[in-house]
């Protein structure tokens, strides 16, 4: 059996599991099982922004979950988004939560603003590849959904901080995935065991995902430093996008080990190739699954170092026990 990622139109991501010569051959990879998953209460309510952090409108204003509620986001910035911008950011969050991470969120029972609606809509299915090349769709029950598989982009640093042309900056970008033996066996069994199958992991759209990351970073910077605490850079990009979406948003090519957190945010300053000072936010979501780390430049050309408060970094912890390939405990928290 070999495991590989298929990318079709619009970079729709499918994890293809092939049984070659009816032999159980599995591609070795990170194998782990989440035995316990609980999120402690907590969070932080920031001071009201008083105007839309994206377009500057004065009202009426809604509160802003910096990280979506559906990812256990508990950092709230009141009076921070006008109705129009709220519709835009809500659309970006819905795409990421449902199209990119819907299978994972369903498996782990992540909360939703409308959990009944999510359970009805976020079901997944596999596609069995028949001998004539046609596909037969087979629905999966919730308990058959992937345990920990994911497919997410891995980015180099934001292009704004590079001297090289944009095309050179994004050359090393790739779609990375993790699939475990249990996931592959579940999908094969559901497909009858003898046919190659395709297992959906998610849908990736570079514009929507980078704008989502920019939305989180911009909101966190506004909450920590105040709306007037730094020169804004990302408001228009969040609202309308950019033909080069990686100019403000990037990441780290090396993927860190899993950590017992749902998400991690950190605000800080850094220097670019030409000595200019940038303000950026480092982000990681579903860290307990060993996912990539992302960064976004929220302000450029800072004349001096910005004094950061104590809460410039935040982690949402989970109580979790994770076991590996031979039933050994990889880490335990709580």
PyMOL commands that set and color helices and strands:
alter all, ss='L'
color gray80, all
select helices_A, chain A and resi 9-11+20-22+69-71+83-100+102-108+115-121+142-144+159-161+166-172+181-190+206-225+235-240+245-247+287-289+310-312
alter helices_A, ss='H'
color red, helices_A
select strands_A, chain A and resi 2-7+12-18+33-38+44-46+61-65+75-82+125-129+135-139+150-154+174-178+197-203+249-251+261-271+277-285+293-302+313-317+319-323+329-333
alter strands_A, ss='S'
color yellow, strands_A
deselect
rebuild
show_as cartoon
